[in-house]
Amino acid sequence: MTFAVDICADITALPSAAWDACAGRADPFVSHGFLAALETSGSACAATGWQPQHLCVRASSGDLVAVAPLYLKSHSYGEYVFDWGWAEAYQRAGGRYYPKLQACVPFTPATGRRLLVRPGEDPIALGRVLVTAMLELARTRGASSLHVTFPTRQEWELCGDMGLSRRVGVQFHWHNRGYRSFDDFLAALVQRKRKAIKKERREVAESGVAVRTLSGAAIEERHWRAFHRFYLDTIDRKWAQAYLTLAFFLELPRALGERVVLVVAEDGGEPVAAALHLLGDDALFGRYWGSTGEHRFLHFEACYYRAIDLAIERGLARVEAGAQGPHKIQRGYLPAETWSAHWLADRRLGQAVGSFLERERRAVAAEVAALGELSPYRRGGE
């Protein structure tokens, strides 16, 4: 079968139904609504160094059968898979590392499909069409490299089969073992970890701060404005860069409806902290947290424990709490691999990076095994 590939520089120019027919519902981040909110809010656009170059594959009938979220980038911010060392080596050798191509969801370290193929079509064949088109676009745009970040393992393997170097990272995910309640989850932990979590939750409950889990239309504009202030405060304290605009947060519930969850903590009716989560079909994804001042254990309550509560209530398989954080282990979140794939136009640097990534994969596997030994779950007769 013959396919035509074209590039879309504005996702709003594509019918949302056609994009979402390829993206599916399992992952809210690759939905038309989420990606459009990033672009129209000015969060991910050419002016911020994220020039959309979304790939669209059409059958001879003209129907959209596969898509891929793709960006031409002028920096390496907002990716969570770090290539600063590669950029420095490229430029030291006299090359120009930017622009580069990135197949990803901006500012989102959540594993999900990046090669979005419509059900009923051949995912391997069309996945190869998409990756081939990415490589060709990298060459024609003069990009130094192509990066496919946080794909599924199957896509990661396909990229490896097509000559891209493969990288492995680590996150911490909570898995639902058929728990009926939070107490049921606690019962699966060793005693000292169970007592520690109970103490943390009790201190929050007795602090006078009221914590509520809101979704969709129940999240008021005042909550979003407060949350954006918290987000900016967190960015300032970490000397980081604010990627997301207030317009993005205001658009999010309109784009995703009940899939948007905001855990809000209020003191005297005024928001003092909040954590943003998004609902997938079988997972809850934690994204951002912010607060005013110091509130003992409130971060753990809003980001981790309320997420577990909701996952148990909804029968979700897991909670993905975002990047980094070995401290999550003692709260029931265990190490999990994440994946990325990389191609560099300079063959010598590409070979050097490929060799480094082989060694890094072995080191990460050892790290995951070692972290797994710190599991707070009971074993045998404990």
Contacts in CASP RR format, 6 or more apart in sequence:
PFRMAT RR
TARGET T0000
AUTHOR 0000-0000-0000
METHOD contacts of the structure
MODEL  1
MTFAVDICADITALPSAAWDACAGRADPFVSHGFLAALETSGSACAATGW
QPQHLCVRASSGDLVAVAPLYLKSHSYGEYVFDWGWAEAYQRAGGRYYPK
LQACVPFTPATGRRLLVRPGEDPIALGRVLVTAMLELARTRGASSLHVTF
PTRQEWELCGDMGLSRRVGVQFHWHNRGYRSFDDFLAALVQRKRKAIKKE
RREVAESGVAVRTLSGAAIEERHWRAFHRFYLDTIDRKWAQAYLTLAFFL
ELPRALGERVVLVVAEDGGEPVAAALHLLGDDALFGRYWGSTGEHRFLHF
EACYYRAIDLAIERGLARVEAGAQGPHKIQRGYLPAETWSAHWLADRRLG
QAVGSFLERERRAVAAEVAALGELSPYRRGGE
1 59 0 8 1.000
1 60 0 8 1.000
2 60 0 8 1.000
3 57 0 8 1.000
3 58 0 8 1.000
3 59 0 8 1.000
3 60 0 8 1.000
3 65 0 8 1.000
3 66 0 8 1.000
3 126 0 8 1.000
3 129 0 8 1.000
4 57 0 8 1.000
4 58 0 8 1.000
4 60 0 8 1.000
4 62 0 8 1.000
5 55 0 8 1.000
5 56 0 8 1.000
5 57 0 8 1.000
5 58 0 8 1.000
5 129 0 8 1.000
5 130 0 8 1.000
5 133 0 8 1.000
6 55 0 8 1.000
6 56 0 8 1.000
6 58 0 8 1.000
7 53 0 8 1.000
7 54 0 8 1.000
7 55 0 8 1.000
7 56 0 8 1.000
7 137 0 8 1.000
8 14 0 8 1.000
8 52 0 8 1.000
8 53 0 8 1.000
8 54 0 8 1.000
8 55 0 8 1.000
8 56 0 8 1.000
9 51 0 8 1.000
9 52 0 8 1.000
9 53 0 8 1.000
9 54 0 8 1.000
10 39 0 8 1.000
10 52 0 8 1.000
11 19 0 8 1.000
11 32 0 8 1.000
11 35 0 8 1.000
11 36 0 8 1.000
11 39 0 8 1.000
11 52 0 8 1.000
11 54 0 8 1.000
12 36 0 8 1.000
12 39 0 8 1.000
12 40 0 8 1.000
14 32 0 8 1.000
14 54 0 8 1.000
14 56 0 8 1.000
14 64 0 8 1.000
14 67 0 8 1.000
16 32 0 8 1.000
16 33 0 8 1.000
16 36 0 8 1.000
18 63 0 8 1.000
18 64 0 8 1.000
19 31 0 8 1.000
19 32 0 8 1.000
19 64 0 8 1.000
19 67 0 8 1.000
19 116 0 8 1.000
20 31 0 8 1.000
20 32 0 8 1.000
21 64 0 8 1.000
21 118 0 8 1.000
21 119 0 8 1.000
22 64 0 8 1.000
22 65 0 8 1.000
22 66 0 8 1.000
22 67 0 8 1.000
22 116 0 8 1.000
22 117 0 8 1.000
22 118 0 8 1.000
23 30 0 8 1.000
23 31 0 8 1.000
23 32 0 8 1.000
23 67 0 8 1.000
23 113 0 8 1.000
23 116 0 8 1.000
24 30 0 8 1.000
24 31 0 8 1.000
24 116 0 8 1.000
24 119 0 8 1.000
25 31 0 8 1.000
25 280 0 8 1.000
25 281 0 8 1.000
26 280 0 8 1.000
26 281 0 8 1.000
26 282 0 8 1.000
27 110 0 8 1.000
27 112 0 8 1.000
27 113 0 8 1.000
27 280 0 8 1.000
28 34 0 8 1.000
28 256 0 8 1.000
28 259 0 8 1.000
28 278 0 8 1.000
28 279 0 8 1.000
28 280 0 8 1.000
28 285 0 8 1.000
29 35 0 8 1.000
29 105 0 8 1.000
29 108 0 8 1.000
29 110 0 8 1.000
29 112 0 8 1.000
29 278 0 8 1.000
29 285 0 8 1.000
30 69 0 8 1.000
30 105 0 8 1.000
30 112 0 8 1.000
30 113 0 8 1.000
30 114 0 8 1.000
30 116 0 8 1.000
31 255 0 8 1.000
31 256 0 8 1.000
33 255 0 8 1.000
33 256 0 8 1.000
34 105 0 8 1.000
34 252 0 8 1.000
34 255 0 8 1.000
34 256 0 8 1.000
34 278 0 8 1.000
35 44 0 8 1.000
35 69 0 8 1.000
35 105 0 8 1.000
36 255 0 8 1.000
37 43 0 8 1.000
37 248 0 8 1.000
37 251 0 8 1.000
37 252 0 8 1.000
37 255 0 8 1.000
38 44 0 8 1.000
38 50 0 8 1.000
38 106 0 8 1.000
38 107 0 8 1.000
38 248 0 8 1.000
39 45 0 8 1.000
39 52 0 8 1.000
40 247 0 8 1.000
40 251 0 8 1.000
41 244 0 8 1.000
41 245 0 8 1.000
41 247 0 8 1.000
41 248 0 8 1.000
41 251 0 8 1.000
42 48 0 8 1.000
42 245 0 8 1.000
42 247 0 8 1.000
42 248 0 8 1.000
43 106 0 8 1.000
43 107 0 8 1.000
43 243 0 8 1.000
43 244 0 8 1.000
43 245 0 8 1.000
43 247 0 8 1.000
43 248 0 8 1.000
44 50 0 8 1.000
44 52 0 8 1.000
44 71 0 8 1.000
44 106 0 8 1.000
44 107 0 8 1.000
44 243 0 8 1.000
45 51 0 8 1.000
45 52 0 8 1.000
46 52 0 8 1.000
48 243 0 8 1.000
49 71 0 8 1.000
49 73 0 8 1.000
49 74 0 8 1.000
49 75 0 8 1.000
50 71 0 8 1.000
50 73 0 8 1.000
50 106 0 8 1.000
51 71 0 8 1.000
51 72 0 8 1.000
51 73 0 8 1.000
51 74 0 8 1.000
51 99 0 8 1.000
52 70 0 8 1.000
52 71 0 8 1.000
53 70 0 8 1.000
53 71 0 8 1.000
53 72 0 8 1.000
53 101 0 8 1.000
53 137 0 8 1.000
53 141 0 8 1.000
54 67 0 8 1.000
54 68 0 8 1.000
54 69 0 8 1.000
54 70 0 8 1.000
55 66 0 8 1.000
55 67 0 8 1.000
55 68 0 8 1.000
55 70 0 8 1.000
55 130 0 8 1.000
55 133 0 8 1.000
55 134 0 8 1.000
55 137 0 8 1.000
56 64 0 8 1.000
56 66 0 8 1.000
56 67 0 8 1.000
57 64 0 8 1.000
57 65 0 8 1.000
57 66 0 8 1.000
57 67 0 8 1.000
57 126 0 8 1.000
57 129 0 8 1.000
57 130 0 8 1.000
57 133 0 8 1.000
58 64 0 8 1.000
58 65 0 8 1.000
59 65 0 8 1.000
64 118 0 8 1.000
65 117 0 8 1.000
65 118 0 8 1.000
65 121 0 8 1.000
65 126 0 8 1.000
66 115 0 8 1.000
66 116 0 8 1.000
66 117 0 8 1.000
66 118 0 8 1.000
66 121 0 8 1.000
66 126 0 8 1.000
66 127 0 8 1.000
66 129 0 8 1.000
66 130 0 8 1.000
67 116 0 8 1.000
68 103 0 8 1.000
68 114 0 8 1.000
68 115 0 8 1.000
68 116 0 8 1.000
68 130 0 8 1.000
68 134 0 8 1.000
69 103 0 8 1.000
69 104 0 8 1.000
69 105 0 8 1.000
69 114 0 8 1.000
69 116 0 8 1.000
70 101 0 8 1.000
70 102 0 8 1.000
70 103 0 8 1.000
70 134 0 8 1.000
70 137 0 8 1.000
71 101 0 8 1.000
71 102 0 8 1.000
71 103 0 8 1.000
71 104 0 8 1.000
71 106 0 8 1.000
72 99 0 8 1.000
72 100 0 8 1.000
72 101 0 8 1.000
72 102 0 8 1.000
72 141 0 8 1.000
72 143 0 8 1.000
73 98 0 8 1.000
73 99 0 8 1.000
73 100 0 8 1.000
73 101 0 8 1.000
73 102 0 8 1.000
74 98 0 8 1.000
74 99 0 8 1.000
75 98 0 8 1.000
76 82 0 8 1.000
76 83 0 8 1.000
76 84 0 8 1.000
76 87 0 8 1.000
76 100 0 8 1.000
77 241 0 8 1.000
77 243 0 8 1.000
78 106 0 8 1.000
78 107 0 8 1.000
78 241 0 8 1.000
78 243 0 8 1.000
79 102 0 8 1.000
79 104 0 8 1.000
79 147 0 8 1.000
79 149 0 8 1.000
80 109 0 8 1.000
80 149 0 8 1.000
80 150 0 8 1.000
80 323 0 8 1.000
81 109 0 8 1.000
81 147 0 8 1.000
81 149 0 8 1.000
81 150 0 8 1.000
81 167 0 8 1.000
81 169 0 8 1.000
81 340 0 8 1.000
83 145 0 8 1.000
83 147 0 8 1.000
83 342 0 8 1.000
86 97 0 8 1.000
86 145 0 8 1.000
86 344 0 8 1.000
86 349 0 8 1.000
86 353 0 8 1.000
87 97 0 8 1.000
87 98 0 8 1.000
89 349 0 8 1.000
89 352 0 8 1.000
90 96 0 8 1.000
90 97 0 8 1.000
90 144 0 8 1.000
90 344 0 8 1.000
90 346 0 8 1.000
90 349 0 8 1.000
91 97 0 8 1.000
93 346 0 8 1.000
93 349 0 8 1.000
95 144 0 8 1.000
95 346 0 8 1.000
96 144 0 8 1.000
97 144 0 8 1.000
97 145 0 8 1.000
98 144 0 8 1.000
99 141 0 8 1.000
99 142 0 8 1.000
99 143 0 8 1.000
99 144 0 8 1.000
100 138 0 8 1.000
100 143 0 8 1.000
100 144 0 8 1.000
100 145 0 8 1.000
100 146 0 8 1.000
100 147 0 8 1.000
101 134 0 8 1.000
101 137 0 8 1.000
101 138 0 8 1.000
101 141 0 8 1.000
101 143 0 8 1.000
101 145 0 8 1.000
101 146 0 8 1.000
101 147 0 8 1.000
102 146 0 8 1.000
102 147 0 8 1.000
102 149 0 8 1.000
103 114 0 8 1.000
103 134 0 8 1.000
103 146 0 8 1.000
103 147 0 8 1.000
103 148 0 8 1.000
103 149 0 8 1.000
103 151 0 8 1.000
104 114 0 8 1.000
104 147 0 8 1.000
104 148 0 8 1.000
104 149 0 8 1.000
104 150 0 8 1.000
105 150 0 8 1.000
106 243 0 8 1.000
107 243 0 8 1.000
107 244 0 8 1.000
108 150 0 8 1.000
108 287 0 8 1.000
109 150 0 8 1.000
109 171 0 8 1.000
109 322 0 8 1.000
109 323 0 8 1.000
109 338 0 8 1.000
110 150 0 8 1.000
110 285 0 8 1.000
110 320 0 8 1.000
110 322 0 8 1.000
111 150 0 8 1.000
111 151 0 8 1.000
111 152 0 8 1.000
111 320 0 8 1.000
111 338 0 8 1.000
111 339 0 8 1.000
112 150 0 8 1.000
112 151 0 8 1.000
112 152 0 8 1.000
113 151 0 8 1.000
113 152 0 8 1.000
113 155 0 8 1.000
114 148 0 8 1.000
114 149 0 8 1.000
114 150 0 8 1.000
114 151 0 8 1.000
114 152 0 8 1.000
114 155 0 8 1.000
115 123 0 8 1.000
115 126 0 8 1.000
115 127 0 8 1.000
115 130 0 8 1.000
115 131 0 8 1.000
115 151 0 8 1.000
115 155 0 8 1.000
115 158 0 8 1.000
117 123 0 8 1.000
117 126 0 8 1.000
117 127 0 8 1.000
123 154 0 8 1.000
124 158 0 8 1.000
127 155 0 8 1.000
127 158 0 8 1.000
128 158 0 8 1.000
128 162 0 8 1.000
131 148 0 8 1.000
131 158 0 8 1.000
131 159 0 8 1.000
131 162 0 8 1.000
131 164 0 8 1.000
132 162 0 8 1.000
134 146 0 8 1.000
134 148 0 8 1.000
135 146 0 8 1.000
135 162 0 8 1.000
135 343 0 8 1.000
137 143 0 8 1.000
138 145 0 8 1.000
138 146 0 8 1.000
138 343 0 8 1.000
138 345 0 8 1.000
139 345 0 8 1.000
142 345 0 8 1.000
143 345 0 8 1.000
144 344 0 8 1.000
144 345 0 8 1.000
144 346 0 8 1.000
145 342 0 8 1.000
145 343 0 8 1.000
145 344 0 8 1.000
145 345 0 8 1.000
146 164 0 8 1.000
146 342 0 8 1.000
146 343 0 8 1.000
147 340 0 8 1.000
147 341 0 8 1.000
147 342 0 8 1.000
147 343 0 8 1.000
148 155 0 8 1.000
148 156 0 8 1.000
148 159 0 8 1.000
148 164 0 8 1.000
148 340 0 8 1.000
148 341 0 8 1.000
148 342 0 8 1.000
149 340 0 8 1.000
150 338 0 8 1.000
150 339 0 8 1.000
150 340 0 8 1.000
151 159 0 8 1.000
151 339 0 8 1.000
151 340 0 8 1.000
151 341 0 8 1.000
152 339 0 8 1.000
153 337 0 8 1.000
153 339 0 8 1.000
155 339 0 8 1.000
155 341 0 8 1.000
156 166 0 8 1.000
156 339 0 8 1.000
156 340 0 8 1.000
156 341 0 8 1.000
157 166 0 8 1.000
159 166 0 8 1.000
159 341 0 8 1.000
160 166 0 8 1.000
160 341 0 8 1.000
163 343 0 8 1.000
164 341 0 8 1.000
164 342 0 8 1.000
164 343 0 8 1.000
165 341 0 8 1.000
165 342 0 8 1.000
165 343 0 8 1.000
165 350 0 8 1.000
165 353 0 8 1.000
165 354 0 8 1.000
165 357 0 8 1.000
166 339 0 8 1.000
166 340 0 8 1.000
166 341 0 8 1.000
166 342 0 8 1.000
166 357 0 8 1.000
166 361 0 8 1.000
167 339 0 8 1.000
167 340 0 8 1.000
167 341 0 8 1.000
167 342 0 8 1.000
167 357 0 8 1.000
167 360 0 8 1.000
167 361 0 8 1.000
168 337 0 8 1.000
168 338 0 8 1.000
168 339 0 8 1.000
168 360 0 8 1.000
168 361 0 8 1.000
168 364 0 8 1.000
168 365 0 8 1.000
169 337 0 8 1.000
169 338 0 8 1.000
169 339 0 8 1.000
169 340 0 8 1.000
169 364 0 8 1.000
170 335 0 8 1.000
170 336 0 8 1.000
170 337 0 8 1.000
170 338 0 8 1.000
170 364 0 8 1.000
170 367 0 8 1.000
170 368 0 8 1.000
170 371 0 8 1.000
171 320 0 8 1.000
171 321 0 8 1.000
171 322 0 8 1.000
171 323 0 8 1.000
171 324 0 8 1.000
171 335 0 8 1.000
171 336 0 8 1.000
171 338 0 8 1.000
172 321 0 8 1.000
172 322 0 8 1.000
172 325 0 8 1.000
172 326 0 8 1.000
172 328 0 8 1.000
172 329 0 8 1.000
172 333 0 8 1.000
172 334 0 8 1.000
172 335 0 8 1.000
172 336 0 8 1.000
173 318 0 8 1.000
173 319 0 8 1.000
173 320 0 8 1.000
173 321 0 8 1.000
173 333 0 8 1.000
173 334 0 8 1.000
173 336 0 8 1.000
174 304 0 8 1.000
174 307 0 8 1.000
174 308 0 8 1.000
174 311 0 8 1.000
174 318 0 8 1.000
174 319 0 8 1.000
174 321 0 8 1.000
174 332 0 8 1.000
174 333 0 8 1.000
174 334 0 8 1.000
175 317 0 8 1.000
175 318 0 8 1.000
175 334 0 8 1.000
176 311 0 8 1.000
176 312 0 8 1.000
176 315 0 8 1.000
176 316 0 8 1.000
176 317 0 8 1.000
176 318 0 8 1.000
177 185 0 8 1.000
177 188 0 8 1.000
178 184 0 8 1.000
178 315 0 8 1.000
179 185 0 8 1.000
179 188 0 8 1.000
179 312 0 8 1.000
180 312 0 8 1.000
181 312 0 8 1.000
182 305 0 8 1.000
182 308 0 8 1.000
182 309 0 8 1.000
182 312 0 8 1.000
184 312 0 8 1.000
185 308 0 8 1.000
185 312 0 8 1.000
186 194 0 8 1.000
186 197 0 8 1.000
186 198 0 8 1.000
187 194 0 8 1.000
188 377 0 8 1.000
188 378 0 8 1.000
189 197 0 8 1.000
189 332 0 8 1.000
189 376 0 8 1.000
189 377 0 8 1.000
189 378 0 8 1.000
190 376 0 8 1.000
190 377 0 8 1.000
190 378 0 8 1.000
190 382 0 8 1.000
193 330 0 8 1.000
193 332 0 8 1.000
193 376 0 8 1.000
196 330 0 8 1.000
197 305 0 8 1.000
197 331 0 8 1.000
200 297 0 8 1.000
200 300 0 8 1.000
200 301 0 8 1.000
200 305 0 8 1.000
201 297 0 8 1.000
201 301 0 8 1.000
201 305 0 8 1.000
203 296 0 8 1.000
203 297 0 8 1.000
204 211 0 8 1.000
204 295 0 8 1.000
204 296 0 8 1.000
204 297 0 8 1.000
204 298 0 8 1.000
204 301 0 8 1.000
207 295 0 8 1.000
207 296 0 8 1.000
207 298 0 8 1.000
208 267 0 8 1.000
209 265 0 8 1.000
209 266 0 8 1.000
209 267 0 8 1.000
209 272 0 8 1.000
209 273 0 8 1.000
209 295 0 8 1.000
209 298 0 8 1.000
210 265 0 8 1.000
210 266 0 8 1.000
210 267 0 8 1.000
210 268 0 8 1.000
210 269 0 8 1.000
211 263 0 8 1.000
211 264 0 8 1.000
211 265 0 8 1.000
211 266 0 8 1.000
211 298 0 8 1.000
211 301 0 8 1.000
211 302 0 8 1.000
211 306 0 8 1.000
212 263 0 8 1.000
212 264 0 8 1.000
212 265 0 8 1.000
212 266 0 8 1.000
213 261 0 8 1.000
213 262 0 8 1.000
213 263 0 8 1.000
213 306 0 8 1.000
213 309 0 8 1.000
213 310 0 8 1.000
214 223 0 8 1.000
214 261 0 8 1.000
214 262 0 8 1.000
214 263 0 8 1.000
214 264 0 8 1.000
215 257 0 8 1.000
215 258 0 8 1.000
215 259 0 8 1.000
215 260 0 8 1.000
215 261 0 8 1.000
215 262 0 8 1.000
215 279 0 8 1.000
216 253 0 8 1.000
216 256 0 8 1.000
216 257 0 8 1.000
216 258 0 8 1.000
216 259 0 8 1.000
216 260 0 8 1.000
216 261 0 8 1.000
217 253 0 8 1.000
217 257 0 8 1.000
219 253 0 8 1.000
219 260 0 8 1.000
219 262 0 8 1.000
219 264 0 8 1.000
221 250 0 8 1.000
222 271 0 8 1.000
223 262 0 8 1.000
223 264 0 8 1.000
223 271 0 8 1.000
223 274 0 8 1.000
224 246 0 8 1.000
224 249 0 8 1.000
224 250 0 8 1.000
224 252 0 8 1.000
224 253 0 8 1.000
224 262 0 8 1.000
225 246 0 8 1.000
226 264 0 8 1.000
226 271 0 8 1.000
226 274 0 8 1.000
227 249 0 8 1.000
227 262 0 8 1.000
227 264 0 8 1.000
227 271 0 8 1.000
227 274 0 8 1.000
227 276 0 8 1.000
227 288 0 8 1.000
227 290 0 8 1.000
228 244 0 8 1.000
228 246 0 8 1.000
228 249 0 8 1.000
229 292 0 8 1.000
230 271 0 8 1.000
230 273 0 8 1.000
230 274 0 8 1.000
230 289 0 8 1.000
230 290 0 8 1.000
230 291 0 8 1.000
230 292 0 8 1.000
231 242 0 8 1.000
231 244 0 8 1.000
231 249 0 8 1.000
231 288 0 8 1.000
231 290 0 8 1.000
232 242 0 8 1.000
233 290 0 8 1.000
233 291 0 8 1.000
233 292 0 8 1.000
234 240 0 8 1.000
234 288 0 8 1.000
234 289 0 8 1.000
234 290 0 8 1.000
234 291 0 8 1.000
235 241 0 8 1.000
235 242 0 8 1.000
244 288 0 8 1.000
252 260 0 8 1.000
253 260 0 8 1.000
256 278 0 8 1.000
258 279 0 8 1.000
259 278 0 8 1.000
259 279 0 8 1.000
259 280 0 8 1.000
260 276 0 8 1.000
260 278 0 8 1.000
260 279 0 8 1.000
261 276 0 8 1.000
261 277 0 8 1.000
261 278 0 8 1.000
261 279 0 8 1.000
261 284 0 8 1.000
261 310 0 8 1.000
262 274 0 8 1.000
262 275 0 8 1.000
262 276 0 8 1.000
262 277 0 8 1.000
263 274 0 8 1.000
263 275 0 8 1.000
263 277 0 8 1.000
263 302 0 8 1.000
263 303 0 8 1.000
263 306 0 8 1.000
263 307 0 8 1.000
264 271 0 8 1.000
264 273 0 8 1.000
264 274 0 8 1.000
265 271 0 8 1.000
265 272 0 8 1.000
265 273 0 8 1.000
265 274 0 8 1.000
265 291 0 8 1.000
265 295 0 8 1.000
265 298 0 8 1.000
265 301 0 8 1.000
265 302 0 8 1.000
266 272 0 8 1.000
272 291 0 8 1.000
272 292 0 8 1.000
272 293 0 8 1.000
272 295 0 8 1.000
273 289 0 8 1.000
273 290 0 8 1.000
273 291 0 8 1.000
273 292 0 8 1.000
273 295 0 8 1.000
273 298 0 8 1.000
273 299 0 8 1.000
273 302 0 8 1.000
274 289 0 8 1.000
274 290 0 8 1.000
274 291 0 8 1.000
274 302 0 8 1.000
275 286 0 8 1.000
275 288 0 8 1.000
275 289 0 8 1.000
275 290 0 8 1.000
275 299 0 8 1.000
275 302 0 8 1.000
275 303 0 8 1.000
275 306 0 8 1.000
275 307 0 8 1.000
276 286 0 8 1.000
276 287 0 8 1.000
276 288 0 8 1.000
276 289 0 8 1.000
277 284 0 8 1.000
277 285 0 8 1.000
277 286 0 8 1.000
277 287 0 8 1.000
277 307 0 8 1.000
277 310 0 8 1.000
278 284 0 8 1.000
278 285 0 8 1.000
278 286 0 8 1.000
278 287 0 8 1.000
279 285 0 8 1.000
279 314 0 8 1.000
279 316 0 8 1.000
280 316 0 8 1.000
282 316 0 8 1.000
282 317 0 8 1.000
282 318 0 8 1.000
283 311 0 8 1.000
283 316 0 8 1.000
283 317 0 8 1.000
283 318 0 8 1.000
283 319 0 8 1.000
283 320 0 8 1.000
284 307 0 8 1.000
284 310 0 8 1.000
284 311 0 8 1.000
284 314 0 8 1.000
284 316 0 8 1.000
284 318 0 8 1.000
284 319 0 8 1.000
284 320 0 8 1.000
285 319 0 8 1.000
285 320 0 8 1.000
285 322 0 8 1.000
286 303 0 8 1.000
286 307 0 8 1.000
286 319 0 8 1.000
286 320 0 8 1.000
286 321 0 8 1.000
286 322 0 8 1.000
287 322 0 8 1.000
289 299 0 8 1.000
289 302 0 8 1.000
289 303 0 8 1.000
291 298 0 8 1.000
291 299 0 8 1.000
300 331 0 8 1.000
303 321 0 8 1.000
304 319 0 8 1.000
304 321 0 8 1.000
304 328 0 8 1.000
304 331 0 8 1.000
304 333 0 8 1.000
305 331 0 8 1.000
307 319 0 8 1.000
307 321 0 8 1.000
308 319 0 8 1.000
310 316 0 8 1.000
311 317 0 8 1.000
311 318 0 8 1.000
311 319 0 8 1.000
319 333 0 8 1.000
321 328 0 8 1.000
321 333 0 8 1.000
326 371 0 8 1.000
326 374 0 8 1.000
329 335 0 8 1.000
329 371 0 8 1.000
329 372 0 8 1.000
329 374 0 8 1.000
329 375 0 8 1.000
329 376 0 8 1.000
330 374 0 8 1.000
330 376 0 8 1.000
331 376 0 8 1.000
332 375 0 8 1.000
332 376 0 8 1.000
332 377 0 8 1.000
334 371 0 8 1.000
334 372 0 8 1.000
334 375 0 8 1.000
335 367 0 8 1.000
335 368 0 8 1.000
335 371 0 8 1.000
335 372 0 8 1.000
336 368 0 8 1.000
337 364 0 8 1.000
337 368 0 8 1.000
342 353 0 8 1.000
342 354 0 8 1.000
342 357 0 8 1.000
343 350 0 8 1.000
344 350 0 8 1.000
344 353 0 8 1.000
END
